[in-house]
């Protein structure tokens, strides 16, 4: 808010806001202290998009660095590529002097170890990781645990829009799993002409539907932001898959009209979000719409 009030740029505000969450204590789904993968290793994902130029930067499965959103922005600014993953992303982070750090707290380490111990024999735990890992990944395949991503969308005083997403992904995920957060068009999209859209929740669904860009394309076709998000939720519902989880879509159009809605298997789901616009002394917490899957045709 301070950056936007001072006439700063949307990209700067997005990066600064997400950095705060990436190192916030007791946040177990983004950045430092987040839940690790099956091996007990952190793999962080992030993306950022400039709605004026449609330039993007993204990193996936980044290990050992505190601020994946800043590394993603550096990818956008300094490389001819838009997406780096794994060892390549870490190498680039080292080259630009990104802040390295230990992401593992004792409570995270013990929670991960307890989860594994409850599902393995003492002999398996003693020689963990055992081969293959896939059976344990299936044990963690409850889509309702795939949540906690943070997204931030900003329109600045210059009329430019930017959006960013950062996450540690699905707790206890199979190593190398990439969700929708770093994938432009799936979990994140910004375009000055139409607005911005980002997603949290079960990224496997939004990857398959191209959800974030679909919202803006529906706006481009003449739908209101409410209609666009509702149509994108229908797209998610139409997927055929045994794994089906909650997805929240956050969006606003070029006139800053916001709409937030969550696709969920039940109505018992939080869909709160925070918004700040001109005339507000401080941000407001609002409730989005929760749409139960049974409501769709």
MARKE-254762 format. One line per 4 residues: number of its first residue (from 0); for each residue x negated, y negated, z of C-alpha. Coordinates in steps of 0.02 Angstrom, whole numbers, plus 50000, padded with zeros to 5 digits. Each point is the difference from the previous one (the first is absolute). Example, Ala and Ser with C-alpha at 12.3 -4.5 7.8 and 13.67 -1.06 7.14 Angstrom:
BEGIN
0	49385:50225:50390 ~ 49931:49828:49967
END
This chain:
BEGIN
0	50000:50000:50000 ~ 49859:49881:50043 ~ 49917:50029:49831 ~ 50161:49967:49904
4	50045:49847:50105 ~ 49828:49927:49964 ~ 50026:50018:49813 ~ 49895:50157:49985
8	50021:50135:49872 ~ 50113:50152:50012 ~ 49856:50122:49973 ~ 49906:49928:50148
12	50154:50011:50110 ~ 50033:50181:49951 ~ 49821:50053:50035 ~ 49991:49907:50166
16	50166:50068:50060 ~ 49961:50181:49959 ~ 49827:49989:50079 ~ 50086:49960:50165
20	50099:50162:49993 ~ 49851:50103:49942 ~ 49909:49968:50164 ~ 50151:49982:50115
24	49994:50113:50154 ~ 50125:50141:50019 ~ 50050:49998:49815 ~ 49981:50181:49947
28	50049:49988:49818 ~ 49888:49861:49933 ~ 49813:49973:50010 ~ 49907:50022:50162
32	50072:50128:50124 ~ 50113:50074:49866 ~ 50043:50184:49990 ~ 49870:50095:49897
36	50015:50140:49873 ~ 49991:50187:50038 ~ 49811:49990:50019 ~ 50012:49861:50129
40	49934:49873:49874 ~ 50075:49832:49958 ~ 50042:49967:49818 ~ 50070:49825:49977
44	50097:49933:49851 ~ 50038:49820:49949 ~ 50048:49894:49852 ~ 50022:49816:49961
48	50080:49915:49850 ~ 49997:49822:49932 ~ 50172:49957:49931 ~ 49934:49857:49895
52	49870:50098:49902 ~ 50063:50177:50034 ~ 49823:50044:50053 ~ 49987:50141:50127
56	49875:50088:50111 ~ 50019:50163:50096 ~ 49904:50127:50102 ~ 50049:50175:50052
60	49930:50125:50126 ~ 49878:49869:50065 ~ 49903:50061:50152 ~ 49896:49904:50125
64	50056:49821:49966 ~ 50117:49892:50102 ~ 50088:49896:49867 ~ 50053:50094:49843
68	50105:49851:49945 ~ 49843:49893:49987 ~ 49910:50136:49903 ~ 50149:50012:49883
72	49995:49813:49971 ~ 49814:50010:49964 ~ 50034:50136:49872 ~ 50122:49881:49916
76	49878:49855:50002 ~ 49836:50087:49963 ~ 50027:50151:49890 ~ 50074:50038:49830
80	50096:50141:50086 ~ 50156:49989:50106 ~ 49992:50159:50107 ~ 49856:50083:50094
84	50017:50155:50108 ~ 49901:50106:50122 ~ 49812:49991:49995 ~ 50004:49871:49861
88	50109:49884:50102 ~ 49885:50020:50151 ~ 49846:49967:49893 ~ 50077:49840:49933
92	50051:49947:50176 ~ 49820:50021:50056 ~ 49935:49901:49851 ~ 50111:49850:50038
96	49959:50004:50186 ~ 50174:50049:50057 ~ 50022:50025:50187 ~ 49959:50178:50046
100	50059:50077:50161 ~ 50057:50152:50096 ~ 50186:50018:49971 ~ 50027:50140:50126
104	50060:49964:50176 ~ 50006:50132:50135 ~ 50190:50006:50000 ~ 50002:50027:49812
108	49867:50135:50009 ~ 50089:50093:50141 ~ 50171:49986:49916 ~ 49931:50071:49838
112	49910:50140:50094 ~ 50159:50044:50097 ~ 50101:50008:49840 ~ 49875:50121:49922
116	49981:50107:50157 ~ 50188:50024:50013 ~ 50002:50075:49826 ~ 49842:50105:50002
120	49926:50143:50099 ~ 49852:49964:50115 ~ 49887:50084:49873 ~ 50066:49892:49859
124	49978:49842:50102 ~ 49823:50051:50045 ~ 49953:50007:49816 ~ 50115:49861:49938
128	50019:49958:49859 ~ 50048:50172:49943 ~ 50031:50045:49819 ~ 50121:49970:49923
132	50072:49840:50074 ~ 50158:50000:49896 ~ 50106:50102:50125 ~ 49967:49869:50134
136	50042:49860:49879 ~ 50168:50081:49971 ~ 50028:50004:50188 ~ 49978:49811:50004
140	50115:49975:49851 ~ 50142:49916:50093 ~ 50041:49849:49892 ~ 50068:49905:50150
144	49823:49992:50071 ~ 49938:49911:49844 ~ 50027:49823:50058 ~ 49915:49849:50076
148	49926:49915:49847 ~ 49987:49810:50010 ~ 50042:49889:49852 ~ 49996:49811:49983
152	50071:49895:49859 ~ 49970:49813:49988 ~ 50055:49855:49889 ~ 49892:49847:50029
156	50028:49813:49975 ~ 49929:50014:49824 ~ 50137:50122:49951 ~ 49880:50146:49989
160	50046:50171:50068 ~ 49885:50133:50071 ~ 50033:50167:50082 ~ 49894:50123:50097
164	50018:50169:50084 ~ 49886:50091:50122 ~ 50018:50171:50081 ~ 49911:50153:50067
168	50130:50107:49913 ~ 50088:50155:50061 ~ 49940:50063:50169 ~ 49904:50165:49986
172	50008:49991:49810 ~ 49900:50114:49886 ~ 49829:49919:49969 ~ 50002:49889:49848
176	50187:49969:50001 ~ 50045:49830:49926 ~ 50170:49925:50032 ~ 50087:49857:49912
180	49920:49857:50097 ~ 49848:49977:49887 ~ 50096:50041:49841 ~ 50057:49842:49912
184	50176:50024:49936 ~ 50042:50135:50125 ~ 49975:49924:50172 ~ 49953:49822:49954
188	50036:49874:49863 ~ 50004:49811:49983 ~ 50046:49891:49852 ~ 50028:49811:50011
192	50138:50015:49870 ~ 50108:50122:50098 ~ 49941:50015:50181 ~ 49917:50136:50101
196	50039:50174:50064 ~ 49909:50118:50117 ~ 50044:50166:50078 ~ 49970:50094:50160
200	50042:50179:50043 ~ 49985:50158:49898 ~ 49884:49945:49860 ~ 50014:50160:49900
204	50176:49947:49954 ~ 49958:49822:49948 ~ 49851:50060:49896 ~ 50116:50110:49901
208	50126:49860:49975 ~ 49881:49853:49975 ~ 50109:49913:50129 ~ 49917:49832:50031
212	49987:49952:49817 ~ 50172:50073:49965 ~ 50075:49873:50120 ~ 49921:49855:49905
216	50046:50075:49832 ~ 50181:50012:50056 ~ 49991:49816:50050 ~ 49925:49962:49829
220	50149:50088:49921 ~ 50117:49879:50089 ~ 50045:50092:50160 ~ 50001:49907:50165
224	49868:50051:50126 ~ 50135:50093:50098 ~ 50055:50094:49845 ~ 49820:50034:49950
228	49953:50076:50167 ~ 50162:50100:50006 ~ 49967:50071:49826 ~ 49822:50047:50051
232	50071:50091:50152 ~ 50113:50097:49884 ~ 49847:50047:49897 ~ 49919:50069:50157
236	50156:50099:50043 ~ 50004:50076:49827 ~ 49831:50084:50023 ~ 50007:50188:50011
240	49884:50059:50137 ~ 50001:50104:50158 ~ 49898:49866:50089 ~ 50108:49846:50018
244	49968:49862:50126 ~ 50040:49821:50043 ~ 49942:49856:49893 ~ 50021:49815:50038
248	49994:49874:49858 ~ 49954:49820:50042 ~ 50033:49874:49862 ~ 50033:49820:49957
252	50034:49916:49834 ~ 49921:49846:49922 ~ 50123:49891:50097 ~ 49941:50078:50165
256	50163:50092:50027 ~ 49951:50151:50107 ~ 50076:50172:50013 ~ 49940:50150:50100
260	50081:50171:49996 ~ 49952:50175:50056 ~ 50045:50166:49922 ~ 50016:50126:50141
264	50066:50173:50035 ~ 50098:49930:50148 ~ 50060:49829:50057 ~ 49889:50006:50155
268	49852:49905:49928 ~ 49919:49833:50035 ~ 50002:49878:49855 ~ 49941:49840:50082
272	49885:49877:49915 ~ 49929:49828:50031 ~ 50025:49848:49891 ~ 49938:49821:50002
276	50057:49864:49880 ~ 49995:49811:49994 ~ 50099:49923:50141 ~ 49966:50142:50122
280	49893:49954:50150 ~ 49952:50182:50021 ~ 50037:50161:49909 ~ 50165:50089:50025
284	50030:50186:50024 ~ 50143:50061:49893 ~ 50085:50166:49970 ~ 50003:50077:49829
288	50127:50124:49934 ~ 49985:50186:50036 ~ 50079:50105:49864 ~ 50030:50182:50043
292	49962:50123:49862 ~ 50179:50066:50005 ~ 50061:49828:49944 ~ 49932:50028:49825
296	50093:50087:49861
END
